[in-house]
């Protein structure tokens, strides 16, 4: 997902209008509109303000990932245990990442969620553990935000809430 799409989704989740976000950042509503349309990007100082005011990591804002940022109460640890009831997976992780949208049939899930470990820039890349399937961008984004909120609150574990149960046949994955 692009920065503009992420910004728009996060802005709406925070129940802000483009004008409200513009006031918060000290820019014009047209600037926010251009960012959301992918016609430009904010300056670095504005990105930092966005991250802090909307309570999202820069990774989440720029690339659809969830990674901890310093909580004011200092409660979160560097890892959280995630339980995926539909997939029978339990993993301790420091970052979750969603996939790009999948093409599929009418009953196929559109996004996957992964627990990521390691450095994306290493020779082998990050190790990704599949966690769950999601019907749409709204559900996977909400799940990432809930994981992040649990993390900030100092929770030791989180059970996925918005994933869908799926079954696989030889050629595709469909909702069960």
C-alpha positions, 0 to 999 in steps of 0.5 A: 500500500502506498504512503497516500493510502496509508495516510488516508486510512490512518486519518479516517481511523482517527476520525480526522478530516483532511482539514483537521489533519492539515491544521494539526500539521500547519499545512493546507488541506490541499497539501494533505489531499496531494499526499493522499493522492500520491502527488507528493510527500510531506517533509520529514519533520511533518512525517515525525509529527504525523507519527506522534500525533496519530500514534503510529510508527513510521514503518506503519505510516510508510510501509504498512508494518507495525513496529513499536515506537516508544510509549510514553508510559514505557511499558511495552517490551520489544516482543509480543506473543501473537496467537492465531486461532484459525491457523494454530500459530503462536509466535513471539515477534517484534514486528508484523507485516501485511502482504500486498493485496492478492488477486483471487475469486469472490470468496478468496481472502485479499491480505495475509499477515506475517510476523517478521524477524530479522533484517530485511537488508540481510542476505536472506531477508527477514524471516516471515511466519504466516499468521492469518488471512484477511477479507479486506484492507480495513480488517488487516489494518485494524488488526495491526492497530490492535496489536500495536495498542496491546503492545503499547499497553504492555500486554504480553500476548494478543489473540488475532480478532479480525482474521477469517478462517480459510481452506485451501484447495490445489490452486487457491485459498477460499474462506471456509 
